[in-house]
Amino acid sequence: MTAIVDSLASHLGKEAAIFFGSVFLAALYAAFRVIWREIRRFGCFLWSRHRTLVSVARTHTQDGPREGNGVWVTQPIVPPEDYKNSFHGAKILAISNLKGGVGKTTLAANIGAFLSHDARWNKRVLLVDLDFQGSLSSMALPEDERWLPPAGQDSLATRVLSGDIDAGILVSCAKATQHEPRLKIITAHYDLAQADNRLLIEWLLKCRNQAGRSVRKALGDLLYGRLFKKYDVRYNLAAVLHSEAVREAFDLVIIDCPPRLTTGAIQALCASSHLLIPTILDRPSAEAVLRFCEQVETLKASKICPHIKVLGSVGSKYRSGQLAARAASARISDRLKEMKVGYGLLPEQLFFPQTVALVRDASEGIAYFVMDNDDAGRNARAAIEGLSTYLAQHMGIPPDPNSPAQTTSA
């Protein structure tokens, strides 16, 4: 390099040599930046391709290839800071099953309605709709179409799962239900189906975190060792629901999950302190419960959602005395005992009955608020009260100490 500068200086003069030398160095630096960027991009392509293929790969056994444990146990696992301690005092209930039509939405809506509206409880409850069909949203806001996202915009559920809004905005955006202002909801719509796919693919193909949105944030991330921390889509919902803002605004969060392990469903399991598995008591539904329990145990053993407590499986749309129901109940109970998971089928008196009072079109609203006061309605309300009280007790949610019933007993 010195010889080049001396040669230029002898032919062009010292100042011209310095100028052209500077231009040459700048061009060399720019070329190096471009080449390095392309090398990194190619490396990212190879790494992310390998990561994606490994995450969905089948295992090979003596009997041939078998499906693996699934994409959601992909390493590394990067939970939020203080993830374990954030579960202390958390009251977040996921209602989930791999099978559709088993009463997840009905249970989520009516449990939330009872605990928020009944004078003995008076809880501030947040419903989170994570099913792109939006049935819970329609049920909670039957006469108000303002919850539908405007054309070209995403639903609240999509924005929350994407990590686009923080806890304070979530609290302010939650919409109060028609019959009870203490019962609010984060709504979902059909854009959530695309978001579930997008978030999974982005997570698998993303090489590293983007830098902070500001110099101050980037410097802070660097100072605290977070600048190069990998992004983990599984914990977006946990980061919001475990925040102080949500804890101060709500006594209980209930998440209505979709009937498969979507990105939203896995985020719900990672965020929830407790899990309830509703099921119809027939053979296909019993098999779905057992398969789901196996997947939950795999996720827990893989440290994806190690802190969730499974409350058990509850029968829904239940009619006593059916032989098929008894056989399905025995199948679930016996298999879960064999698995030694520490939970099983809830007592029969907590099952949700098969009744027209509960099975309603979403446009009619939440059954607890609108059902008739006849025998069927009273029986349905009693079932809602029984299961809700059981869940509250096992989740450590106390009755309202200022309610008339509690004041009288005291």
C-alpha positions in Angstrom: 0.0 0.0 0.0 2.9 2.4 0.8 4.5 1.7 -2.5 1.2 2.5 -4.3 0.9 5.8 -2.5 4.6 6.7 -3.2 4.1 5.9 -6.9 1.0 8.1 -7.1 2.8 10.9 -5.3 5.7 10.8 -7.7 3.3 11.0 -10.7 0.4 13.1 -9.4 1.7 15.0 -6.4 1.2 14.4 -2.7 -2.3 15.9 -2.4 -3.7 14.0 -5.4 -2.1 10.8 -4.1 -3.8 11.2 -0.7 -7.1 11.9 -2.5 -7.0 8.9 -4.8 -5.7 6.7 -2.0 -8.6 7.7 0.2 -11.1 7.0 -2.6 -9.5 3.6 -3.2 -9.6 2.7 0.5 -13.3 3.8 0.7 -14.1 1.7 -2.3 -12.2 -1.2 -0.8 -14.1 -0.9 2.5 -17.5 -0.6 0.7 -16.6 -3.7 -1.4 -15.7 -5.6 1.8 -19.0 -4.6 3.5 -21.0 -5.8 0.5 -19.0 -9.1 0.3 -19.3 -9.7 4.1 -23.0 -8.9 4.0 -23.5 -11.5 1.2 -21.4 -14.1 3.1 -23.6 -13.6 6.2 -26.7 -13.7 4.1 -25.6 -17.0 2.6 -24.6 -18.3 6.0 -28.0 -17.4 7.3 -29.7 -19.2 4.5 -27.8 -22.4 5.1 -28.3 -22.2 8.9 -32.0 -21.4 8.8 -32.6 -24.0 6.1 -30.9 -26.6 8.3 -32.8 -25.4 11.4 -36.2 -25.6 9.6 -35.6 -29.1 8.2 -34.4 -30.4 11.5 -37.4 -29.0 13.4 -39.8 -30.9 11.2 -37.7 -34.0 10.6 -39.0 -37.5 11.1 -37.1 -40.0 13.3 -35.9 -43.3 12.0 -36.7 -46.5 13.8 -36.4 -50.2 13.1 -40.0 -50.2 11.8 -39.4 -47.2 9.5 -39.6 -43.4 9.8 -41.9 -41.9 12.4 -43.0 -38.3 13.0 -40.8 -36.5 15.5 -41.8 -34.4 18.6 -42.8 -31.5 16.4 -41.6 -28.0 15.5 -42.4 -26.5 18.9 -39.6 -28.3 20.8 -37.0 -26.7 18.5 -33.9 -25.4 20.3 -32.7 -23.1 21.6 -35.3 -22.1 24.1 -35.2 -18.4 24.9 -37.9 -17.4 27.4 -38.4 -13.9 28.7 -36.3 -12.6 31.5 -37.4 -13.8 35.0 -39.8 -16.2 33.2 -40.1 -18.7 36.1 -40.7 -16.0 38.8 -43.3 -14.3 36.7 -45.6 -17.3 37.3 -45.8 -16.5 41.0 -49.3 -15.3 41.5 -50.2 -15.6 37.8 -53.8 -16.5 37.1 -54.0 -17.4 33.5 -56.2 -20.3 32.3 -55.8 -21.9 28.9 -58.8 -23.9 27.7 -57.4 -26.2 25.0 -57.8 -29.5 23.1 -56.7 -30.7 19.7 -60.3 -31.5 18.8 -62.8 -29.0 17.7 -66.4 -28.9 18.8 -65.8 -30.0 22.4 -67.0 -26.8 24.1 -63.8 -24.8 24.6 -65.4 -21.5 23.6 -68.6 -22.2 25.6 -66.6 -23.0 28.7 -64.3 -20.0 28.3 -67.2 -17.5 27.9 -69.4 -18.9 30.7 -66.6 -19.3 33.3 -65.5 -15.8 32.6 -69.1 -14.5 32.8 -69.8 -16.2 36.1 -66.6 -15.1 37.9 -67.0 -11.5 36.7 -70.8 -11.1 37.2 -71.6 -13.2 40.3 -71.7 -11.0 43.4 -69.6 -13.5 45.4 -66.7 -13.1 43.1 -66.8 -9.8 41.2 -63.5 -10.7 39.3 -62.0 -8.6 36.5 -61.7 -11.2 33.8 -59.9 -10.9 30.4 -60.9 -13.3 27.7 -58.3 -13.8 24.9 -59.7 -15.3 21.7 -57.0 -17.2 19.8 -59.3 -19.0 17.3 -59.3 -17.2 13.9 -63.1 -18.0 13.5 -63.7 -15.4 16.2 -66.6 -17.3 17.9 -65.7 -16.1 21.4 -65.4 -12.5 20.1 -68.9 -12.8 18.4 -70.3 -14.4 21.6 -68.9 -11.7 23.9 -69.9 -8.8 21.6 -73.0 -10.1 19.7 -74.6 -6.7 18.9 -71.4 -4.7 18.4 -69.6 -5.1 15.1 -67.1 -2.4 16.0 -64.7 -5.1 17.3 -64.2 -6.2 13.7 -60.9 -4.9 12.4 -61.2 -2.3 9.7 -60.3 -3.3 6.1 -56.6 -3.7 5.8 -55.9 -3.9 9.5 -55.2 -6.8 11.8 -57.2 -8.0 14.7 -56.1 -7.4 18.3 -55.1 -11.1 18.7 -52.8 -10.9 15.7 -51.1 -7.8 17.0 -50.6 -9.4 20.5 -49.2 -12.6 19.2 -46.9 -10.7 16.8 -45.5 -8.7 19.7 -46.7 -5.5 18.2 -48.4 -4.0 21.2 -47.2 -3.8 24.8 -49.1 -4.5 28.0 -50.4 -1.0 28.5 -51.9 -0.8 25.1 -53.4 -4.3 25.5 -55.2 -3.3 28.6 -56.6 -0.1 27.0 -57.6 -2.0 23.8 -59.5 -4.8 25.6 -63.2 -4.4 24.9 -65.8 -4.6 27.6 -68.6 -7.2 26.9 -72.2 -6.3 26.5 -73.6 -7.5 29.8 -70.6 -7.1 32.2 -68.0 -4.3 32.2 -65.7 -6.4 34.4 -65.5 -9.0 31.6 -63.3 -7.8 28.7 -62.0 -9.5 25.6 -59.1 -9.4 23.1 -60.8 -10.2 19.8 -59.7 -12.4 16.9 -60.6 -12.5 13.3 -59.7 -14.4 10.1 -56.4 -12.6 9.7 -55.1 -14.6 12.7 -54.9 -17.8 10.5 -52.3 -16.1 8.3 -50.5 -14.7 11.3 -50.1 -18.1 12.8 -48.3 -19.3 9.7 -46.3 -16.2 9.3 -45.0 -16.1 12.8 -43.9 -19.8 12.6 -42.0 -19.3 9.4 -40.4 -16.0 10.5 -39.2 -17.7 13.7 -37.7 -20.6 11.9 -36.0 -18.5 9.2 -34.9 -15.6 11.4 -31.1 -15.7 12.2 -30.9 -13.1 14.9 -32.8 -10.3 16.6 -33.1 -7.0 14.9 -31.4 -4.1 16.6 -33.4 -1.9 18.9 -35.7 0.6 17.4 -33.7 3.4 18.8 -30.0 4.1 19.6 -30.9 4.3 23.3 -32.7 0.9 23.2 -29.9 -0.7 21.3 -27.3 0.6 23.8 -29.4 -0.6 26.6 -29.7 -4.1 25.1 -26.0 -4.2 24.6 -25.3 -3.1 28.2 -27.6 -5.8 29.6 -26.4 -8.5 27.2 -29.7 -8.7 25.2 -28.5 -7.3 21.8 -27.7 -10.8 20.4 -30.3 -12.7 22.3 -32.3 -14.8 19.8 -36.0 -14.2 19.2 -38.4 -16.8 20.4 -41.9 -16.5 19.1 -43.2 -19.0 21.7 -43.1 -16.4 24.5 -44.6 -13.3 22.9 -47.9 -13.7 24.8 -46.2 -14.5 28.1 -44.2 -11.3 27.9 -47.4 -9.3 27.8 -49.7 -11.3 30.1 -47.1 -11.6 32.8 -46.6 -7.8 33.0 -47.5 -5.7 36.0 -50.0 -3.7 33.8 -52.1 -6.8 33.1 -51.9 -8.1 36.6 -53.1 -4.8 38.0 -56.0 -4.6 35.5 -57.3 -8.2 35.7 -57.7 -10.9 38.4 -58.0 -13.7 35.8 -57.1 -14.3 32.1 -58.9 -17.0 30.2 -57.5 -18.0 26.8 -59.7 -19.8 24.3 -57.3 -21.9 22.1 -57.8 -23.2 18.6 -58.1 -27.0 18.0 -54.5 -27.5 17.0 -51.0 -26.5 18.0 -50.8 -23.3 16.1 -48.4 -20.5 17.0 -51.2 -18.9 19.1 -51.9 -22.2 20.9 -48.2 -22.7 21.8 -48.0 -19.1 23.0 -51.0 -19.7 25.2 -49.5 -22.8 26.8 -46.2 -20.9 27.4 -48.1 -18.0 29.0 -50.7 -19.9 31.1 -50.3 -20.9 34.7 -53.1 -23.5 34.4 -54.7 -25.7 31.7 -58.2 -27.1 31.4 -58.9 -29.8 28.7 -62.6 -30.0 27.7 -63.8 -33.1 25.9 -66.9 -34.8 24.6 -67.0 -38.3 26.1 -66.8 -40.5 23.0 -64.0 -42.7 21.7 -62.6 -40.2 19.1 -62.6 -37.4 21.6 -61.0 -39.5 24.2 -58.1 -40.4 21.9 -57.7 -36.6 21.1 -57.4 -35.9 24.8 -54.8 -38.5 25.4 -52.8 -37.4 22.4 -53.0 -33.8 23.5 -51.8 -34.7 27.1 -48.9 -36.6 25.6 -47.9 -33.4 23.6 -48.3 -31.2 26.7 -46.0 -33.5 28.7 -43.5 -33.5 25.8 -43.5 -29.7 25.9 -43.1 -29.6 29.6 -40.3 -32.1 29.6 -38.6 -30.1 26.9 -38.7 -27.0 29.1 -40.9 -25.2 26.6 -43.7 -24.6 29.1 -42.5 -26.3 32.3 -44.5 -24.2 34.7 -48.1 -24.9 33.5 -50.3 -26.9 35.8 -52.8 -29.1 34.1 -56.1 -29.1 36.1 -57.5 -32.1 34.2 -60.0 -32.9 31.6 -63.7 -32.0 31.9 -66.6 -33.6 30.1 -68.8 -31.3 28.1 -72.1 -31.7 26.3 -72.6 -34.5 28.8 -75.5 -36.8 29.2 -75.3 -39.3 32.1 -75.9 -42.9 31.7 -74.5 -43.3 28.2 -72.4 -46.5 27.7 -70.1 -44.6 25.3 -69.5 -41.9 27.8 -68.6 -44.4 30.5 -66.2 -46.2 28.2 -64.6 -42.9 27.2 -64.3 -41.8 30.8 -62.6 -45.1 31.8 -60.3 -44.9 28.8 -59.1 -41.4 29.7 -58.8 -42.1 33.4 -56.9 -45.4 33.0 -54.5 -44.1 30.4 -53.7 -40.9 32.4 -53.0 -43.0 35.5 -50.6 -45.1 33.4 -48.9 -42.0 32.2 -48.4 -40.8 35.9 -49.0 -37.2 35.0 -50.7 -36.2 38.2 -54.1 -35.3 36.8 -57.1 -37.0 35.2 -60.7 -36.6 34.5 -62.5 -34.1 36.8 -65.4 -35.4 38.9 -68.7 -36.1 37.0 -70.6 -33.4 38.9 -68.4 -30.8 37.3 -69.2 -31.8 33.7 -71.1 -29.4 31.5 -74.4 -30.9 30.5 -75.8 -31.3 27.0 -78.6 -28.7 27.0 -80.0 -26.2 24.6 -79.6 -23.5 27.3 -75.8 -23.7 26.8 -75.5 -24.6 23.1 -76.3 -21.3 21.4 -75.4 -19.4 18.3 -72.6 -16.9 19.0 -74.8 -14.1 17.8 -77.1 -14.7 20.8 -74.4 -13.8 23.3 -72.9 -15.6 26.3 -75.4 -18.2 27.6 -74.9 -17.3 31.2 -76.2 -13.8 30.6 -79.1 -14.7 28.2 -80.4 -18.1 29.1 -84.0 -18.5 30.3 -84.8 -18.9 34.0 -86.5 -22.3 33.5 -85.3 -25.7 34.8 -82.8 -26.1 31.9 -81.4 -22.6 32.5 -81.1 -23.1 36.3 -79.4 -26.5 35.8 -77.0 -24.9 33.3 -76.2 -22.0 35.6 -75.6 -24.5 38.4 -73.1 -26.4 36.2 -71.3 -23.2 35.3 -71.1 -22.2 39.0 -69.8 -25.6 40.1 -67.0 -25.8 37.5 -66.1 -22.1 37.9 -65.8 -22.4 41.6 -63.7 -25.5 41.4 -61.3 -23.9 38.9 -61.1 -20.7 41.0 -60.3 -22.7 44.2 -57.6 -24.7 42.4 -56.0 -21.6 40.8 -55.9 -19.8 44.2 -58.5 -17.2 43.2 -60.4 -16.0 46.3 -64.0 -14.8 46.4 -64.5 -11.0 46.7 -64.1 -10.2 50.4 -66.4 -7.2 50.1 -69.3 -9.2 48.6 -72.5 -9.4 50.7 -72.1 -13.1 51.1 -68.6 -12.9 52.4 -69.4 -10.0 54.7 -72.3 -11.9 56.2 -70.3 -15.1 56.7 -67.5 -13.1 58.4 
